[in-house]
Amino acid sequence: MLHDLWRVPVVVAPMAGGPSTPELIIAAGGAGALGFLAAGYKTAEAMAGEIEAVRQETDRPFGVNVFVPQLPESEPEVVAAYVASLEPDASRLGVACGEPSWDDDHWNAKIEALLADPPAIVSFTFGCPPAEIVAALRAAGATVAVTVTTPEEAEEAVSAGAECLCLQGFEAGAHRGSFANDDRAGQDWGLLALIAGVGRATDVPLIAAGGIAGPSDVAAVLAAGAVAAQVGTAFLRCPESGAHPAHKAALADPGFTTTAITRAFSGRRARGLVNRFMREHPGAPAAYPQINNATRPLRAAAAGGGDAGGMSLWAGQGFRAAEERPAGEIVERLARGAEHRSR
């Protein structure tokens, strides 16, 4: 059934914060891939509007990704100290830091809207939804997928009723999809090792994500046991992407040479291009979405001025392969890995 969602085993990752536009999902679907809208940081109404925009233009299947909220566990005084350390940045940009408040990203309203009119597939990141929500979505006609980063998380997701797992290796750009926001040892699995580890424990379909930038990467994850390759960074520079122009330019700028995992922007571990803000703020606490809300005005001001040094430039380890080509052409290039695998 999952294979019916795509003509080629390429999945366009949900990229919250702007890159995952309806135009990108429509173009990817037209080329045979499965695209995901990113519901993160949007109201339920905005999410529903994007779903409708895609449906107006295509009858191809697509998905929606939702962030699972977690109860706040950070120490307020530690969060306050970090926000205070951002004052020089705020002053330079002429803005004030945001309130480091917790929120659930409109969780209940989004679930209610998705249950009422679900897309073909609903996926979850930052945790596993309760089994009753998984069951309700499945009963409403949606396939349910959960992003996991370890075999232990995979077992939990399958136990809750997930029909598909998105395996996120540590090579992936943007936020780590880990269920817990901590620094425990052993949580950063490479993608191929993760496919093998999870594949030994479960027989549900596995979608592989993390550093996939070209046809050979697609062939590798399919050979390792995945049913499809999920790709995000490779689409950031395409015209259908809503990524900021400065972000698109940074991916090809020789001045940006590497990626690293940081909490500096959001309080949750995320991989991005190493820039000034990341280097100057290495000690961010594990406090998401509090830090994310506090830095939002700073990031917006930096983006408004085209200052890539102050923006969260999320990118995977294969970022240099991102090309300024239409999304459909990128899908076709990636799909050659599946053709090679089938020979």
C-alpha positions as CSV (number, residue, x, y, z in Angstrom):
1,M,0.0,0.0,0.0
2,L,2.8,2.4,0.9
3,H,4.3,1.9,-2.6
4,D,1.1,3.3,-4.1
5,L,2.1,6.7,-2.7
6,W,4.9,7.2,-5.3
7,R,5.9,6.3,-8.8
8,V,9.6,6.6,-7.9
9,P,10.9,5.8,-4.4
10,V,11.8,9.4,-3.6
11,V,10.2,11.3,-0.7
12,V,10.6,15.1,-0.4
13,A,11.2,15.8,3.3
14,P,9.0,18.2,5.3
15,M,11.1,21.3,5.9
16,A,9.5,23.6,8.4
17,G,10.0,27.3,8.4
18,G,9.3,28.0,4.8
19,P,11.1,25.7,2.3
20,S,8.2,23.1,1.9
21,T,5.8,25.1,-0.2
22,P,2.7,23.7,-1.9
23,E,4.5,24.4,-5.2
24,L,7.4,22.1,-4.2
25,I,5.0,19.3,-3.2
26,I,3.0,19.7,-6.5
27,A,6.2,19.7,-8.6
28,A,7.7,16.7,-6.8
29,G,4.4,14.8,-7.1
30,G,4.2,15.5,-10.8
31,A,7.6,13.9,-11.2
32,G,6.4,10.8,-9.3
33,A,7.8,11.5,-5.8
34,L,5.9,11.8,-2.5
35,G,6.0,15.3,-1.1
36,F,5.4,16.3,2.5
37,L,4.0,19.6,3.7
38,A,5.5,20.8,6.9
39,A,2.9,21.7,9.5
40,G,5.5,22.8,12.1
41,Y,5.3,26.5,13.2
42,K,1.9,26.9,11.5
43,T,-1.6,27.2,12.8
44,A,-4.1,24.5,12.0
45,E,-5.8,27.0,9.6
46,A,-2.5,27.7,7.7
47,M,-1.9,23.9,7.5
48,A,-5.3,23.3,6.1
49,G,-4.8,26.1,3.6
50,E,-1.7,24.5,2.2
51,I,-3.3,21.2,2.0
52,E,-6.2,22.7,0.0
53,A,-3.7,24.5,-2.2
54,V,-2.0,21.2,-3.1
55,R,-5.3,19.5,-3.7
56,Q,-6.5,22.2,-6.1
57,E,-3.5,21.6,-8.4
58,T,-2.9,17.8,-8.3
59,D,-4.5,14.5,-7.4
60,R,-1.2,12.9,-6.6
61,P,-0.8,11.6,-3.0
62,F,1.1,13.8,-0.5
63,G,1.7,13.9,3.2
64,V,1.7,16.3,6.1
65,N,4.3,16.2,9.0
66,V,3.4,17.3,12.5
67,F,5.6,18.1,15.5
68,V,4.8,16.1,18.6
69,P,4.9,18.4,21.7
70,Q,6.8,17.5,24.8
71,L,6.4,18.8,28.3
72,P,8.9,21.5,29.3
73,E,11.7,20.1,31.3
74,S,14.3,22.9,31.2
75,E,15.4,25.1,34.1
76,P,14.0,28.6,33.8
77,E,17.1,30.3,35.2
78,V,19.3,28.5,32.7
79,V,17.1,29.6,29.8
80,A,17.0,33.1,31.1
81,A,20.8,33.2,31.2
82,Y,21.1,32.1,27.7
83,V,18.6,34.6,26.4
84,A,20.5,37.3,28.3
85,S,23.6,36.3,26.4
86,L,21.8,37.0,23.1
87,E,21.3,40.7,24.0
88,P,24.4,41.9,22.0
89,D,23.0,40.2,18.9
90,A,19.6,41.7,19.5
91,S,21.0,45.2,20.0
92,R,23.1,44.9,16.8
93,L,20.0,43.9,14.9
94,G,17.7,46.5,16.4
95,V,15.2,44.0,17.9
96,A,14.3,42.5,21.2
97,C,14.6,38.8,22.0
98,G,11.3,36.9,22.0
99,E,9.7,35.5,25.1
100,P,11.2,32.1,25.8
101,S,7.8,30.5,26.2
102,W,6.7,26.9,25.8
103,D,3.8,26.0,23.4
104,D,2.4,22.9,21.8
105,D,2.5,24.2,18.2
106,H,-1.3,24.0,17.9
107,W,-1.2,20.2,18.4
108,N,-4.9,19.5,19.2
109,A,-6.2,21.7,16.4
110,K,-3.9,20.1,13.9
111,I,-4.9,16.6,14.9
112,E,-8.6,17.5,14.8
113,A,-8.2,19.0,11.3
114,L,-6.2,16.0,10.0
115,L,-8.7,13.5,11.4
116,A,-11.6,15.4,9.7
117,D,-9.9,15.4,6.2
118,P,-6.6,13.5,6.2
119,P,-4.0,13.5,3.4
120,A,-2.7,10.2,2.1
121,I,0.0,10.0,4.9
122,V,0.6,11.8,8.2
123,S,4.0,11.7,9.7
124,F,5.2,12.7,13.2
125,T,8.5,14.1,14.4
126,F,10.0,14.8,17.9
127,G,8.1,11.8,19.4
128,C,5.5,9.2,18.9
129,P,1.9,10.2,19.2
130,P,-0.4,8.3,21.5
131,A,-1.7,5.0,20.1
132,E,-5.3,6.2,20.1
133,I,-4.3,9.1,17.7
134,V,-2.4,6.7,15.5
135,A,-5.5,4.4,15.4
136,A,-7.9,7.3,14.7
137,L,-5.8,8.6,11.8
138,R,-5.6,5.1,10.3
139,A,-9.3,4.6,10.7
140,A,-9.8,8.0,8.9
141,G,-7.9,6.6,5.9
142,A,-4.4,8.0,6.5
143,T,-1.1,6.0,6.6
144,V,0.8,6.9,9.7
145,A,4.6,7.3,9.8
146,V,6.9,8.2,12.7
147,T,10.4,9.7,12.4
148,V,12.9,7.7,14.5
149,T,16.6,8.0,15.2
150,T,17.3,4.8,17.1
151,P,16.1,1.2,17.2
152,E,14.5,1.8,20.6
153,E,12.4,4.6,19.2
154,A,11.5,2.4,16.3
155,E,10.2,-0.3,18.6
156,E,8.1,2.3,20.5
157,A,6.6,3.7,17.3
158,V,5.7,0.3,15.9
159,S,4.1,-0.6,19.3
160,A,1.9,2.5,19.0
161,G,0.7,1.4,15.6
162,A,2.9,3.2,13.1
163,E,2.7,1.6,9.7
164,C,5.9,3.1,8.4
165,L,9.1,4.5,9.9
166,C,11.2,7.4,8.7
167,L,14.8,6.6,9.8
168,Q,16.8,9.8,10.3
169,G,20.5,9.3,10.4
170,F,22.8,11.8,12.0
171,E,23.8,13.0,8.6
172,A,20.4,14.7,8.1
173,G,19.9,18.5,8.1
174,A,17.7,20.5,10.4
175,H,16.3,19.2,13.7
176,R,17.0,15.8,15.0
177,G,13.8,13.9,15.2
178,S,14.7,12.3,18.5
179,F,11.9,11.5,21.0
180,A,13.9,13.0,23.9
181,N,15.7,16.3,23.8
182,D,18.8,15.3,25.7
183,D,22.5,14.5,25.2
184,R,22.6,10.9,26.0
185,A,25.5,8.8,24.5
186,G,24.8,6.6,21.6
187,Q,21.8,8.4,20.1
188,D,23.5,9.5,16.8
189,W,23.3,6.6,14.4
190,G,24.6,6.8,10.9
191,L,21.9,6.1,8.4
192,L,23.1,2.8,7.0
193,A,23.7,1.4,10.5
194,L,20.2,2.6,11.5
195,I,18.6,0.9,8.6
196,A,20.3,-2.4,9.5
197,G,19.5,-2.1,13.3
198,V,15.9,-1.2,12.8
199,G,15.5,-3.8,10.0
200,R,16.5,-6.6,12.4
201,A,13.8,-5.6,14.9
202,T,10.8,-4.9,12.7
203,D,9.4,-5.6,9.2
204,V,7.4,-2.3,8.7
205,P,8.5,-0.3,5.6
206,L,11.5,2.0,6.2
207,I,12.0,5.4,4.6
208,A,15.7,6.5,4.8
209,A,16.7,10.1,5.5
210,G,20.1,11.7,6.1
211,G,22.7,13.0,3.8
212,I,21.1,11.6,0.6
213,A,22.2,13.9,-2.2
214,G,22.4,11.9,-5.4
215,P,21.5,8.7,-7.2
216,S,24.2,6.6,-5.6
217,D,22.9,7.6,-2.2
218,V,19.4,6.5,-3.2
219,A,20.8,3.2,-4.5
220,A,22.7,2.6,-1.3
221,V,19.7,3.0,1.1
222,L,17.5,0.9,-1.1
223,A,20.1,-1.8,-1.2
224,A,20.4,-1.6,2.6
225,G,16.7,-2.3,3.0
226,A,14.8,1.0,2.8
227,V,11.7,1.2,0.5
228,A,12.4,4.9,-0.3
229,A,14.8,7.7,0.2
230,Q,13.7,10.9,1.9
231,V,15.6,14.0,0.7
232,G,15.4,17.6,2.0
233,T,18.6,19.6,1.5
234,A,18.9,18.6,-2.2
235,F,15.7,20.6,-2.9
236,L,16.5,23.7,-0.9
237,R,17.9,25.6,-4.0
238,C,15.2,24.7,-6.4
239,P,12.9,27.5,-7.6
240,E,9.8,25.9,-5.9
241,S,11.5,25.9,-2.5
242,G,10.5,28.7,-0.1
243,A,14.0,28.8,1.5
244,H,15.4,32.3,2.0
245,P,17.6,33.5,-0.9
246,A,20.5,33.9,1.6
247,H,20.1,30.3,2.7
248,K,20.1,29.1,-0.9
249,A,23.2,31.1,-1.7
250,A,25.0,29.9,1.4
251,L,24.6,26.3,0.2
252,A,26.8,27.1,-2.8
253,D,29.1,29.6,-1.0
254,P,32.7,28.3,-0.6
255,G,32.8,30.3,2.6
256,F,30.6,27.8,4.3
257,T,32.6,24.6,4.4
258,T,30.9,22.3,6.9
259,T,27.8,21.5,9.0
260,A,27.5,20.8,12.7
261,I,24.8,19.9,15.2
262,T,23.8,22.8,17.5
263,R,21.2,24.0,19.9
264,A,22.0,27.7,19.4
265,F,19.0,28.7,17.5
266,S,16.2,26.5,18.9
267,G,17.3,24.7,22.1
268,R,16.9,21.4,20.2
269,R,19.7,19.6,18.4
270,A,19.8,20.5,14.7
271,R,22.3,20.3,11.9
272,G,23.1,23.4,9.8
273,L,25.9,25.2,8.1
274,V,28.4,26.5,10.6
275,N,28.1,30.2,10.7
276,R,28.8,33.1,13.1
277,F,25.8,32.7,15.4
278,M,26.5,29.0,15.8
279,R,30.1,29.6,16.7
280,E,29.3,32.4,19.1
281,H,26.6,30.5,21.0
282,P,27.9,27.0,21.8
283,G,26.2,26.7,25.2
284,A,22.5,26.8,24.4
285,P,20.4,24.7,26.9
286,A,18.1,21.9,26.0
287,A,15.0,24.0,25.9
288,Y,12.7,23.6,22.9
289,P,10.6,25.5,21.9
290,Q,11.6,28.1,24.4
291,I,14.9,29.0,22.8
292,N,13.3,28.8,19.4
293,N,10.7,31.4,20.4
294,A,13.4,33.6,22.0
295,T,15.6,33.7,18.9
296,R,12.8,34.1,16.4
297,P,13.0,37.9,16.2
298,L,16.8,37.7,15.8
299,R,16.6,35.2,13.0
300,A,13.9,37.2,11.2
301,A,15.9,40.4,11.5
302,A,19.0,38.6,10.1
303,A,17.0,37.2,7.3
304,G,15.5,40.6,6.5
305,G,19.0,42.0,6.1
306,G,20.3,39.0,4.2
307,D,22.7,38.2,7.0
308,A,23.5,34.5,6.6
309,G,25.7,34.7,9.6
310,G,22.7,35.1,11.9
311,M,20.3,32.7,10.3
312,S,19.6,29.1,11.0
313,L,21.0,27.6,7.7
314,W,19.7,24.0,8.2
315,A,21.5,21.6,5.9
316,G,22.6,18.0,5.8
317,Q,26.1,16.7,5.3
318,G,25.5,16.4,1.5
319,F,24.7,20.1,1.2
320,R,27.2,20.9,-1.5
321,A,25.3,18.7,-4.0
322,A,22.2,20.9,-3.8
323,E,21.5,22.3,-7.2
324,E,19.6,25.3,-8.6
325,R,17.3,23.1,-10.7
326,P,13.5,22.6,-10.9
327,A,12.2,20.1,-8.4
328,G,11.0,17.7,-11.1
329,E,14.5,17.5,-12.5
330,I,16.0,16.8,-9.1
331,V,13.5,14.0,-8.6
332,E,14.4,12.5,-11.9
333,R,18.1,12.7,-11.1
334,L,17.6,11.0,-7.7
335,A,15.4,8.3,-9.2
336,R,18.3,7.1,-11.3
337,G,19.5,5.5,-8.1
338,A,16.4,3.3,-8.0
339,E,16.9,2.4,-11.7
340,H,20.4,1.4,-11.0
341,R,19.3,-0.7,-8.0
342,S,16.7,-2.5,-10.1
343,R,19.2,-3.7,-12.7
